[in-house]
Amino acid sequence: MKRIYLDYAATTPVDERVITAMLPYFKENFGNPSSLHGFGQVGERALDESRRSIASNLGALPSEIIFTSCGSESDNLALRGTAFTRREEHGYNHILISPIEHPAIQATAEQLAEHHGFEISYLPIDHSGQVNTELMENHFREDTALVSVMGANNEIGTINPIQKIADLCQDRGIPFHTDAVQYGAHLKIDVEKLGLDLLSLGAHKFYGPKGVGVLYIRSGMRVMPTLTGGSQEFGLRAATENIPLIVGMAKAFSLAQEEGAVRRERQVLLRDQIIEFVLEEIPDSRLTGGGPEERLPNHTSFVFKNLDGNLLIQVLDSEGFACSSGSACKTGDPKPSSVLTNLGYEPEWALGSLRVTLGKDTTQEEVDKFLYILPECVQRVREASR
């Protein structure tokens, strides 16, 4: 039986058009872009063209685009680099994030607190996981160094009001970073219109290669490098640029922007079909995250009462369906998801999570097959969990 992949929030296959764009830079165009000879100049041109392409699709300047190895590294550079700079320049010591950030933000903030003396505060969120902007005022401090809130949550699909958050930060002169690794894979981004200071992307979420990401840094912002030893990436990330992957990311992001509206239209219809079916046909099931307008177009997530979510993933896998029990970084953890417990779900619900995320090429037939087998799988796991 052909296996069906429904875990596109974890990673995506590389688009064939992206592979075609990358191949020459693995072979004949292999030069180091820092070299002065012709081979190096070819690599440098590809680097510059990729930077311009991504900048154009973000509404940014090429000089504001920093290539990294992934979204997590971009998050680390944004948080550490801004926090250390703001403390050095102003003595600011306070970091403000939401309680359900990706581990790349959460763990970085915790390390900054534990080992470097920063203080962390958490913004209020509602039951869908969306930051409550009306209550943010009470959480700003005179020494707030930066605010970081993800554009869309990887586990529950909730989209945050990042433009409103950016406006509130801008009014107080506080840099605002958003982890847009999920958001940028599906939604149009204009950094000027949104008022963003820093933004993270990862190529493998939008049919690009693994191992490459971007950090947008608004012109004029000072960020302390965390990887030193060379002048690459405007002195902010010392390492020989991986030209094939960078070319691939630029191509994949361009395709995501060009084809985004068509992809979203298809995915929303399938997404809503899954949500309606599960809530109507499977007892003791709840949708987690936001409603249709506050949810990523390809994202569904549920909790089932008195069910082992990890066992459900294994049973679905044995039936040929690849899904997730939440974040790819948390899959297999027997403890309740911290995202779900922060949203107020009791263990008997939080332990039974399921994330089903669709791809640009997911078909109606694949969704129908999944929905046909899901109730039986849930019942089997419930019986085994008693």
PEHU-V181502 format. One record per backbone hydrogen bond with DSSP energy under -1.0 kcal/mol. NH is the residue of the N-H (numbers start at 0). CO is the residue of the C=O. E is the energy in kcal/mol with one decimal. If there is no record, write none. Layout:
nh:NH co:CO e:E
nh:NH co:CO e:E
This chain:
nh:3 co:319 e:-3.4
nh:5 co:321 e:-2.6
nh:7 co:356 e:-1.2
nh:9 co:6 e:-1.5
nh:10 co:6 e:-1.3
nh:11 co:203 e:-1.7
nh:14 co:206 e:-2.1
nh:18 co:14 e:-2.1
nh:19 co:15 e:-2.3
nh:20 co:16 e:-1.6
nh:21 co:17 e:-1.9
nh:22 co:18 e:-2.2
nh:24 co:21 e:-1.9
nh:25 co:22 e:-1.8
nh:28 co:23 e:-2.8
nh:34 co:31 e:-2.3
nh:40 co:36 e:-2.1
nh:41 co:37 e:-1.9
nh:42 co:38 e:-1.6
nh:43 co:39 e:-2.6
nh:44 co:40 e:-2.4
nh:45 co:41 e:-2.0
nh:46 co:42 e:-2.3
nh:47 co:43 e:-2.7
nh:48 co:44 e:-2.8
nh:49 co:45 e:-2.3
nh:50 co:46 e:-2.2
nh:51 co:47 e:-2.4
nh:52 co:48 e:-2.2
nh:53 co:49 e:-2.4
nh:54 co:50 e:-2.4
nh:55 co:51 e:-2.5
nh:56 co:52 e:-2.0
nh:59 co:54 e:-3.0
nh:63 co:60 e:-2.1
nh:64 co:61 e:-1.6
nh:65 co:214 e:-1.9
nh:67 co:212 e:-2.5
nh:73 co:69 e:-1.8
nh:74 co:70 e:-2.5
nh:75 co:71 e:-2.3
nh:76 co:72 e:-2.7
nh:77 co:73 e:-2.4
nh:78 co:74 e:-2.6
nh:79 co:75 e:-2.6
nh:80 co:76 e:-1.6
nh:81 co:77 e:-1.5
nh:82 co:78 e:-2.4
nh:83 co:79 e:-2.7
nh:84 co:80 e:-1.4
nh:85 co:81 e:-2.8
nh:86 co:82 e:-2.0
nh:87 co:83 e:-2.4
nh:88 co:84 e:-2.5
nh:89 co:85 e:-2.4
nh:90 co:86 e:-1.6
nh:91 co:85 e:-1.2
nh:93 co:142 e:-2.1
nh:94 co:118 e:-3.2
nh:95 co:145 e:-2.1
nh:96 co:120 e:-2.2
nh:104 co:101 e:-2.0
nh:105 co:101 e:-2.5
nh:106 co:102 e:-2.6
nh:108 co:104 e:-2.7
nh:109 co:105 e:-2.3
nh:110 co:106 e:-2.2
nh:111 co:107 e:-2.3
nh:112 co:108 e:-1.9
nh:113 co:109 e:-2.9
nh:114 co:110 e:-2.8
nh:115 co:111 e:-1.0
nh:117 co:111 e:-1.9
nh:118 co:92 e:-2.7
nh:120 co:94 e:-2.4
nh:122 co:96 e:-2.6
nh:125 co:129 e:-2.3
nh:128 co:125 e:-1.8
nh:131 co:123 e:-2.5
nh:132 co:130 e:-1.0
nh:134 co:131 e:-1.0
nh:138 co:135 e:-2.7
nh:143 co:140 e:-1.5
nh:144 co:93 e:-3.6
nh:145 co:93 e:-1.0
nh:146 co:174 e:-2.2
nh:147 co:95 e:-2.3
nh:148 co:176 e:-2.0
nh:150 co:178 e:-2.1
nh:152 co:157 e:-2.4
nh:156 co:152 e:-1.7
nh:158 co:293 e:-2.9
nh:159 co:150 e:-2.9
nh:161 co:159 e:-2.2
nh:164 co:160 e:-2.1
nh:165 co:161 e:-2.8
nh:166 co:162 e:-2.2
nh:167 co:163 e:-2.1
nh:168 co:164 e:-2.2
nh:169 co:165 e:-2.9
nh:170 co:166 e:-2.2
nh:172 co:169 e:-1.2
nh:173 co:168 e:-2.5
nh:176 co:146 e:-3.0
nh:177 co:197 e:-1.9
nh:179 co:177 e:-1.0
nh:179 co:199 e:-1.4
nh:183 co:179 e:-3.2
nh:185 co:182 e:-1.5
nh:186 co:182 e:-2.6
nh:190 co:57 e:-2.7
nh:193 co:189 e:-2.8
nh:194 co:190 e:-1.1
nh:195 co:190 e:-1.9
nh:196 co:175 e:-1.7
nh:197 co:175 e:-1.8
nh:198 co:215 e:-1.6
nh:199 co:177 e:-1.9
nh:200 co:213 e:-2.2
nh:202 co:211 e:-2.1
nh:204 co:201 e:-1.4
nh:205 co:202 e:-1.9
nh:207 co:202 e:-1.9
nh:212 co:67 e:-1.9
nh:213 co:200 e:-1.8
nh:214 co:65 e:-2.6
nh:215 co:198 e:-3.0
nh:216 co:63 e:-2.4
nh:217 co:196 e:-3.0
nh:220 co:217 e:-2.2
nh:223 co:80 e:-2.0
nh:234 co:230 e:-1.0
nh:235 co:232 e:-2.1
nh:236 co:231 e:-1.3
nh:237 co:226 e:-2.4
nh:242 co:240 e:-1.4
nh:245 co:241 e:-2.4
nh:246 co:242 e:-2.9
nh:247 co:243 e:-2.1
nh:248 co:244 e:-2.5
nh:249 co:245 e:-2.4
nh:250 co:246 e:-2.2
nh:251 co:247 e:-2.6
nh:252 co:248 e:-2.8
nh:253 co:249 e:-2.0
nh:254 co:250 e:-2.3
nh:255 co:251 e:-2.2
nh:256 co:252 e:-1.9
nh:257 co:253 e:-2.5
nh:258 co:254 e:-2.8
nh:262 co:258 e:-2.5
nh:263 co:259 e:-2.8
nh:264 co:260 e:-2.0
nh:265 co:261 e:-1.8
nh:266 co:262 e:-2.4
nh:267 co:263 e:-2.7
nh:268 co:264 e:-1.2
nh:269 co:265 e:-1.6
nh:270 co:266 e:-3.2
nh:271 co:267 e:-2.7
nh:272 co:268 e:-1.5
nh:273 co:269 e:-2.1
nh:274 co:270 e:-2.3
nh:275 co:271 e:-2.5
nh:276 co:272 e:-2.3
nh:277 co:273 e:-2.6
nh:278 co:274 e:-2.2
nh:279 co:275 e:-1.6
nh:280 co:276 e:-2.9
nh:281 co:277 e:-2.0
nh:285 co:302 e:-2.3
nh:287 co:300 e:-2.6
nh:293 co:290 e:-1.0
nh:295 co:156 e:-2.0
nh:298 co:295 e:-1.5
nh:299 co:355 e:-1.8
nh:301 co:353 e:-2.8
nh:302 co:285 e:-2.2
nh:303 co:351 e:-2.6
nh:304 co:283 e:-2.2
nh:305 co:347 e:-2.5
nh:308 co:350 e:-2.6
nh:311 co:307 e:-2.0
nh:312 co:308 e:-1.9
nh:313 co:309 e:-1.8
nh:314 co:310 e:-2.5
nh:315 co:311 e:-2.8
nh:316 co:312 e:-2.3
nh:317 co:313 e:-2.1
nh:318 co:314 e:-1.1
nh:319 co:316 e:-1.4
nh:320 co:315 e:-2.7
nh:321 co:3 e:-2.6
nh:323 co:354 e:-2.0
nh:329 co:326 e:-1.6
nh:330 co:326 e:-1.1
nh:332 co:329 e:-2.3
nh:340 co:336 e:-2.3
nh:341 co:337 e:-2.1
nh:342 co:338 e:-1.0
nh:343 co:340 e:-1.3
nh:344 co:339 e:-2.2
nh:348 co:345 e:-1.9
nh:349 co:345 e:-3.2
nh:350 co:346 e:-2.2
nh:351 co:348 e:-1.7
nh:353 co:301 e:-2.3
nh:354 co:323 e:-3.9
nh:355 co:299 e:-2.4
nh:356 co:5 e:-2.1
nh:357 co:297 e:-2.4
nh:361 co:358 e:-1.1
nh:366 co:362 e:-1.9
nh:367 co:363 e:-2.7
nh:368 co:364 e:-2.3
nh:369 co:365 e:-2.0
nh:370 co:366 e:-2.7
nh:371 co:367 e:-1.8
nh:372 co:368 e:-1.5
nh:373 co:369 e:-2.0
nh:376 co:372 e:-1.9
nh:377 co:373 e:-2.6
nh:378 co:374 e:-2.3
nh:379 co:375 e:-2.4
nh:380 co:376 e:-2.3
nh:381 co:377 e:-2.3
nh:382 co:378 e:-2.2
nh:383 co:379 e:-1.9
nh:384 co:380 e:-1.7
